[in-house]
Amino acid sequence: MARPKGSPYTLGKIAYSAHPTKPGQWQARGYYLNAGLARREVTASGKTQAAAKRALDRKVNDARDEHRGGNKQLNQDTKVPAAAAVWLDWKAREQLRASTLTEYQGYVRRSIDNGDLSSLTISQANDVSRIESWLTGIADEHGEAAAKQSRKVLGGVLKLAERRGAIKASVMHRVETPRAKPGSSGDRKCADPECDLDCGKRHLDTRRAFTQDEAAGVLNAADNATADIGDLAHFLFGTGVRISEALHCTSWSDVDLDAQKVRVRGTKTAQADRTLGLSDDLTQRLRKRAEIYGTDGLVFGVTRFHAKVGQPRDRNNVSKSLRRVFAKAGVPWAGTHTFRRTVATWMDDAGHSLASIANQLGHADTNVTAKYLGRQDAATHAATVMVLPAATGTKRGHLRAVSGE
């Protein structure tokens, strides 16, 4: 018959020995059962055996008082990679786009399963200094974008752990995403003035929008490119959608060419799922594209391989092709986001409201749109509006003392 187990967080027999690295001190060693009745070893030291035992008792009491919660699948002792697997399973139930789920899986595999947090429990990893140190390493090695996405993934894992009771509260709201150290492999900005613009690093000026001549040059260069990016460039220019939305969130089933409308099923913000109008020129382009490649799958999906027509294209390859187009058009400072900035700027110049521009871009907050346009209006409008007319017979500026009795 098996011997019955003792009570949780109660020390059994304690062994004493001279401390191996601290001369003149004793080391106490014992075992206790945690809340799950798993056997745990604990050691402590002191000048006497009694002092070592008191230190040992304190450690057991601290372990007992430590937050305990969650369930068998996700609790305070769950390792971060295992917690990330639980989170991925949860995200898979949200009916996300396959490409989004694949991206999440990639960041979990690269940054969490094989990163500095892989050996920690979820409660140990829920620490600002550890997380920022982990993100700094990612930024320096893989770039700021990788650090931001890794932060997003870990934030989702900790948020789920908080909901399940595995941790008291996530610390991610206090975590800041670090920039890559200048000169590190993660620093994506190109410092070579004679670069061929195909080095893979950034040459962007994120404050500029295309002029009409520059836009015409870019669209012409895209139409003459060997890669299938002409229609995509015209779509980005005509709608202002994000490159990820054009490549992965725009299906032929959401395009109504007769009504000249397209539904973009974006997921970045609450307003990203939106319906946009199409110009006559863009509508005609899409009609011709439908005639050539058919209307299965994504509008700007794979076209080179017949068996994969309509399937998602690799964003990195598309971005690389567009960089060559920008270089050929004489705007090496441009990026895919320059199309969005151009749409916002031209709409603003035409007198459209911030709300209209925000709806076009899929911004959930018009403050984001205002910042996007570089607006910095002084908050002085109320000074000319909130003025009451002077009442007849009232002496302005006269104050009457009120007795406290």
PADO-186645 format. One record per residue (C-alpha): residue number from 1; x, y, z. Coordinates in Angstrom, 3 decimals, always signed. Layout:
<rokes>
  num         X         Y         Z
  NUM         X         Y         Z
...
</rokes>
This chain:
<rokes>
  num         X         Y         Z
    1    +0.000    +0.000    +0.000
    2    +1.412    +3.409    -1.002
    3    +2.335    +5.763    +1.800
    4    -0.140    +8.686    +1.967
    5    +1.216   +12.044    +0.898
    6    +1.618   +14.837    +3.413
    7    -0.070   +18.242    +3.409
    8    +0.931   +20.855    +0.835
    9    +3.683   +23.291    +1.832
   10    +4.731   +21.249    +4.855
   11    +8.399   +20.356    +5.210
   12    +9.339   +16.772    +5.753
   13   +12.654   +15.591    +7.163
   14   +15.380   +18.275    +7.026
   15   +19.029   +17.442    +6.389
   16   +21.841   +19.701    +7.614
   17   +25.386   +20.006    +6.287
   18   +28.242   +22.501    +6.204
   19   +27.645   +25.034    +3.473
   20   +29.802   +24.123    +0.433
   21   +30.728   +27.745    -0.463
   22   +30.123   +29.746    +2.745
   23   +32.572   +28.741    +5.501
   24   +31.077   +28.767    +8.998
   25   +27.478   +28.477    +7.792
   26   +25.007   +25.621    +7.718
   27   +22.877   +24.539    +4.807
   28   +19.417   +23.075    +5.380
   29   +17.786   +20.924    +2.713
   30   +14.247   +19.620    +2.647
   31   +11.263   +18.755    +0.481
   32    +7.642   +19.847    +0.405
   33    +4.572   +19.307    -1.761
   34    +3.213   +22.204    -3.813
   35    -0.481   +22.900    -4.480
   36    -0.502   +20.222    -7.154
   37    +1.093   +17.737    -4.730
   38    +4.303   +17.734    -6.762
   39    +7.497   +17.226    -4.732
   40    +9.774   +20.293    -4.597
   41   +13.275   +20.614    -3.158
   42   +14.248   +23.690    -1.153
   43   +17.542   +24.787    +0.438
   44   +18.525   +27.665    +2.736
   45   +21.527   +28.678    +4.804
   46   +22.263   +30.291    +8.176
   47   +24.964   +30.685   +10.832
   48   +23.359   +27.938   +12.890
   49   +21.148   +24.972   +12.123
   50   +18.227   +26.786   +13.729
   51   +18.820   +29.874   +11.550
   52   +19.055   +27.698    +8.434
   53   +15.751   +26.002    +9.370
   54   +14.040   +29.366    +9.866
   55   +15.260   +30.476    +6.428
   56   +13.991   +27.212    +4.984
   57   +10.567   +27.738    +6.570
   58   +10.404   +31.252    +5.142
   59   +11.063   +29.948    +1.632
   60    +8.273   +27.385    +1.928
   61    +5.877   +30.010    +3.297
   62    +6.782   +32.368    +0.421
   63    +6.076   +29.566    -2.048
   64    +2.710   +28.962    -0.379
   65    +1.804   +32.673    -0.503
   66    +2.897   +33.041    -4.123
   67    +0.059   +33.565    -6.596
   68    -1.458   +30.274    -7.643
   69    -4.114   +30.096   -10.294
   70    -5.102   +28.929   -13.727
   71    -5.811   +25.371   -14.679
   72    -3.887   +22.279   -15.630
   73    -3.328   +23.597   -19.143
   74    -2.194   +27.115   -18.198
   75    -1.003   +28.087   -14.725
   76    +1.810   +29.976   -12.995
   77    +4.246   +27.085   -13.520
   78    +3.569   +26.703   -17.250
   79    +6.629   +27.396   -19.391
   80    +6.344   +30.296   -21.823
   81    +6.530   +28.120   -24.993
   82    +3.724   +25.911   -23.657
   83    +1.662   +29.002   -22.801
   84    +2.278   +30.339   -26.317
   85    +0.987   +27.049   -27.746
   86    -2.223   +27.467   -25.703
   87    -2.545   +31.025   -27.036
   88    -2.048   +29.883   -30.647
   89    -4.765   +27.279   -30.164
   90    -7.038   +30.036   -28.852
   91    -6.260   +32.304   -31.817
   92    -6.953   +29.459   -34.245
   93   -10.522   +29.392   -32.903
   94   -11.052   +33.062   -33.798
   95   -11.257   +32.312   -37.528
   96    -8.316   +34.529   -38.405
   97    -6.875   +34.669   -41.885
   98    -4.519   +31.770   -42.529
   99    -1.673   +34.188   -43.272
  100    -2.173   +35.985   -39.944
  101    -2.097   +32.733   -38.000
  102    +1.018   +31.682   -39.925
  103    +2.734   +34.941   -38.961
  104    +1.877   +34.387   -35.289
  105    +3.222   +30.848   -35.452
  106    +6.450   +32.140   -37.017
  107    +7.075   +34.688   -34.270
  108    +6.315   +32.122   -31.581
  109    +8.770   +29.699   -33.165
  110   +11.550   +32.254   -33.704
  111   +11.219   +34.554   -30.707
  112    +9.559   +32.563   -27.938
  113   +10.362   +28.888   -28.456
  114   +14.032   +29.686   -29.129
  115   +14.465   +32.970   -27.247
  116   +15.634   +34.095   -23.823
  117   +12.194   +33.450   -22.329
  118   +11.950   +29.827   -23.425
  119   +13.201   +28.393   -20.122
  120   +11.037   +30.622   -17.896
  121    +7.589   +30.016   -16.473
  122    +4.809   +32.415   -17.387
  123    +4.987   +34.033   -13.946
  124    +8.766   +34.495   -14.218
  125    +8.498   +36.002   -17.693
  126    +5.861   +38.484   -16.554
  127    +8.572   +40.979   -15.624
  128    +9.252   +44.321   -17.309
  129   +13.047   +44.148   -17.159
  130   +13.158   +40.602   -18.553
  131   +10.739   +41.404   -21.359
  132   +12.530   +44.607   -22.396
  133   +15.887   +42.800   -22.338
  134   +14.391   +40.094   -24.551
  135   +12.936   +42.674   -26.954
  136   +16.238   +44.563   -27.111
  137   +17.999   +41.438   -28.317
  138   +15.350   +40.881   -30.981
  139   +15.511   +44.508   -32.163
  140   +19.308   +44.443   -32.423
  141   +19.350   +41.158   -34.307
  142   +16.179   +41.163   -36.397
  143   +14.951   +44.765   -36.446
  144   +12.343   +46.946   -34.805
  145    +9.442   +45.423   -36.743
  146   +10.308   +41.963   -35.392
  147   +10.513   +43.396   -31.866
  148    +7.082   +45.024   -32.228
  149    +5.481   +41.833   -33.500
  150    +7.165   +39.733   -30.803
  151    +5.859   +42.164   -28.184
  152    +2.370   +41.816   -29.639
  153    +2.526   +38.022   -29.489
  154    +3.862   +37.898   -25.926
  155    +1.268   +40.477   -24.918
  156    -1.440   +38.165   -26.216
  157    +0.024   +35.214   -24.299
  158    +0.180   +37.171   -21.024
  159    -3.309   +38.579   -21.518
  160    -4.678   +35.052   -21.912
  161    -2.711   +33.934   -18.835
  162    -4.246   +36.816   -16.873
  163    -7.772   +35.875   -17.963
  164    -7.170   +32.260   -16.987
  165    -5.833   +33.302   -13.570
  166    -2.303   +32.027   -14.181
  167    -0.893   +35.482   -13.331
  168    -2.409   +38.316   -11.340
  169    -1.968   +40.934   -14.059
  170    +0.063   +41.337   -17.245
  171    +2.869   +43.926   -17.157
  172    +2.870   +44.517   -20.928
  173    +1.219   +47.932   -20.602
  174    +4.428   +49.112   -18.902
  175    +6.776   +47.599   -21.489
  176    +8.341   +49.857   -24.127
  177    +9.538   +48.480   -27.439
  178   +13.238   +49.357   -27.942
  179   +14.763   +50.616   -31.148
  180   +17.594   +48.762   -32.827
  181   +21.078   +49.872   -31.860
  182   +22.622   +51.951   -34.685
  183   +24.959   +49.787   -36.714
  184   +23.522   +46.504   -35.428
  185   +22.215   +43.854   -37.790
  186   +18.715   +44.890   -36.786
  187   +19.275   +48.504   -37.830
  188   +17.352   +48.587   -41.104
  189   +18.374   +52.095   -42.144
  190   +20.882   +52.182   -44.971
  191   +23.862   +54.471   -44.368
  192   +25.508   +53.967   -47.776
  193   +24.947   +57.045   -49.981
  194   +25.946   +55.018   -53.064
  195   +23.692   +52.060   -52.301
  196   +22.052   +50.294   -55.261
  197   +18.760   +50.453   -53.306
  198   +18.491   +46.678   -53.377
  199   +20.358   +46.021   -50.139
  200   +17.211   +45.196   -48.202
  201   +17.645   +48.102   -45.778
  202   +15.426   +51.139   -45.398
  203   +15.806   +54.252   -47.533
  204   +12.479   +55.714   -46.475
  205   +11.323   +59.255   -45.892
  206    +8.076   +58.602   -44.035
  207    +7.034   +62.283   -44.074
  208    +6.723   +62.687   -47.846
  209    +3.869   +62.021   -50.238
  210    +4.076   +61.680   -54.007
  211    +3.604   +64.715   -56.202
  212    +1.476   +64.205   -59.324
  213    +4.564   +63.817   -61.508
  214    +6.166   +61.378   -59.061
  215    +2.961   +59.327   -58.803
  216    +2.690   +59.138   -62.599
  217    +6.317   +58.014   -62.836
  218    +5.843   +55.308   -60.198
  219    +2.695   +53.904   -61.819
  220    +4.348   +53.890   -65.244
  221    +7.410   +52.088   -63.867
  222    +5.152   +49.542   -62.140
  223    +3.261   +48.864   -65.380
  224    +6.563   +48.176   -67.151
  225    +8.028   +45.980   -64.397
  226    +8.579   +42.287   -65.060
  227    +6.812   +41.346   -61.823
  228    +3.007   +41.448   -61.617
  229    +2.779   +44.666   -59.586
  230    +1.264   +47.184   -62.025
  231    -2.343   +46.559   -61.010
  232    -1.311   +46.378   -57.343
  233    +0.430   +49.774   -57.501
  234    -2.641   +51.362   -59.107
  235    -4.843   +49.782   -56.407
  236    -2.631   +51.099   -53.592
  237    -2.609   +54.536   -55.217
  238    -6.355   +54.577   -55.840
  239    -7.505   +53.295   -52.433
  240    -4.783   +53.965   -49.854
  241    -5.085   +50.481   -48.358
  242    -2.227   +48.864   -46.490
  243    +0.013   +46.549   -48.515
  244    -1.028   +43.620   -46.300
  245    -4.700   +44.444   -46.900
  246    -4.225   +44.523   -50.663
  247    -2.290   +41.245   -50.740
  248    -4.166   +39.208   -48.146
  249    -7.527   +40.875   -47.351
  250    -8.959   +41.645   -50.792
  251   -10.761   +38.751   -52.497
  252   -12.579   +38.704   -55.807
  253   -15.770   +37.773   -53.937
  254   -15.595   +41.204   -52.258
  255   -15.251   +43.155   -55.511
  256   -18.373   +44.602   -57.169
  257   -17.175   +46.007   -60.497
  258   -20.641   +47.098   -61.585
  259   -21.099   +49.199   -58.441
  260   -17.391   +50.158   -58.537
  261   -16.865   +49.118   -54.911
  262   -14.542   +46.791   -53.029
  263   -14.726   +45.474   -49.495
  264   -11.354   +45.324   -47.795
  265   -11.495   +42.907   -44.867
  266    -8.687   +44.476   -42.847
  267    -8.062   +43.405   -39.266
  268    -5.605   +45.967   -37.864
  269    -8.254   +48.275   -36.349
  270   -11.992   +48.262   -35.683
  271   -12.483   +50.329   -38.851
  272   -10.136   +48.306   -41.074
  273   -12.990   +46.195   -42.464
  274   -14.454   +48.758   -44.849
  275   -15.976   +49.270   -48.296
  276   -14.209   +51.652   -50.686
  277   -15.128   +53.167   -54.010
  278   -13.174   +52.494   -57.202
  279   -12.318   +55.005   -59.908
  280   -13.269   +54.358   -63.531
  281    -9.641   +53.637   -64.441
  282    -9.121   +51.254   -61.523
  283   -12.400   +49.470   -62.243
  284   -11.352   +48.933   -65.863
  285    -7.975   +47.574   -64.717
  286    -9.637   +45.074   -62.411
  287   -12.017   +43.963   -65.176
  288    -9.080   +43.226   -67.432
  289    -7.259   +41.445   -64.594
  290   -10.316   +39.285   -63.975
  291   -10.451   +38.340   -67.664
  292    -6.784   +37.305   -67.676
  293    -6.413   +35.523   -64.327
  294    -9.982   +34.646   -63.356
  295   -11.866   +35.541   -60.197
  296   -10.830   +32.790   -57.794
  297    -9.158   +33.638   -54.503
  298    -7.310   +36.875   -53.857
  299    -7.330   +39.775   -56.321
  300    -3.581   +40.250   -56.059
  301    -2.654   +36.654   -55.359
  302    -0.202   +34.430   -57.198
  303    -0.454   +34.643   -61.000
  304    +2.761   +33.032   -62.204
  305    +1.810   +29.422   -61.409
  306    -1.527   +28.235   -62.764
  307    -2.090   +25.747   -59.942
  308    -1.623   +28.496   -57.335
  309    -3.535   +31.363   -58.947
  310    -5.315   +33.424   -56.306
  311    -3.248   +32.137   -53.394
  312    -1.412   +34.607   -51.093
  313    +1.810   +36.160   -52.424
  314    +4.929   +36.645   -50.332
  315    +4.897   +40.207   -49.031
  316    +8.685   +40.479   -48.854
  317    +9.065   +39.600   -52.537
  318    +6.392   +42.116   -53.515
  319    +8.032   +44.844   -51.417
  320   +11.373   +44.105   -53.032
  321    +9.842   +44.467   -56.502
  322    +8.252   +47.767   -55.497
  323   +11.591   +49.071   -54.210
  324   +13.024   +48.498   -57.689
  325   +10.063   +50.407   -59.148
  326   +10.635   +53.327   -56.776
  327   +14.314   +53.420   -57.694
  328   +13.543   +53.377   -61.413
  329   +10.982   +56.165   -60.978
  330   +13.531   +58.340   -59.175
  331   +11.874   +58.172   -55.741
  332   +14.181   +55.855   -53.766
  333   +12.919   +57.428   -50.533
  334    +9.422   +55.963   -51.078
  335    +7.922   +52.834   -49.553
  336    +4.637   +50.979   -49.809
  337    +3.194   +53.229   -47.102
  338    +3.894   +56.285   -49.273
  339    +0.789   +55.378   -51.284
  340    -1.306   +55.719   -48.096
  341    +0.298   +59.010   -47.178
  342    -0.323   +60.278   -50.715
  343    -4.021   +59.393   -50.564
  344    -4.351   +61.082   -47.161
  345    -2.462   +64.189   -48.291
  346    -4.335   +64.608   -51.565
  347    -7.700   +64.116   -49.851
  348    -6.716   +66.668   -47.210
  349    -5.661   +69.173   -49.881
  350    -9.024   +68.622   -51.597
  351   -10.828   +69.669   -48.415
  352   -12.083   +66.306   -47.151
  353   -12.689   +65.979   -43.408
  354   -10.461   +64.010   -41.066
  355   -13.312   +61.536   -40.528
  356   -13.583   +60.912   -44.284
  357    -9.822   +60.406   -44.602
  358    -9.802   +58.108   -41.550
  359   -12.575   +55.978   -43.063
  360   -10.644   +55.696   -46.318
  361    -7.458   +54.592   -44.572
  362    -9.154   +52.374   -41.999
  363    -8.065   +54.411   -38.985
  364   -10.138   +53.865   -35.847
  365    -9.146   +57.260   -34.417
  366    -9.060   +60.575   -36.294
  367    -6.211   +61.667   -34.020
  368    -4.095   +59.024   -35.757
  369    -5.099   +60.512   -39.096
  370    -4.225   +64.033   -37.936
  371    -0.811   +62.853   -36.777
  372    -0.416   +60.994   -40.062
  373    -0.935   +64.271   -41.914
  374    +1.428   +66.145   -39.607
  375    -1.281   +68.417   -38.250
  376    -0.444   +70.265   -35.041
  377    -3.334   +72.697   -34.591
  378    -3.140   +74.762   -31.438
  379    -6.067   +74.186   -29.096
  380    -7.338   +77.781   -29.263
  381   -10.684   +77.462   -31.072
  382   -12.770   +77.542   -27.884
  383   -11.377   +80.971   -27.039
  384   -13.376   +82.522   -29.910
  385   -16.503   +80.403   -29.460
  386   -17.167   +80.137   -25.718
  387   -18.064   +83.800   -25.138
  388   -21.385   +84.939   -23.629
  389   -22.930   +88.284   -24.589
  390   -22.783   +90.882   -21.840
  391   -26.071   +91.139   -19.882
  392   -27.706   +94.611   -19.745
  393   -27.081   +96.478   -16.486
  394   -24.453   +94.021   -15.253
  395   -21.142   +95.350   -14.081
  396   -18.515   +93.016   -15.519
  397   -15.643   +92.149   -13.268
  398   -17.500   +93.130   -10.060
  399   -17.308   +90.490    -7.299
  400   -19.563   +90.451    -4.246
  401   -18.182   +89.133    -0.979
  402   -20.239   +86.291    +0.546
  403   -20.394   +86.027    +4.313
  404   -19.474   +82.728    +5.857
  405   -22.037   +83.175    +8.617
</rokes>
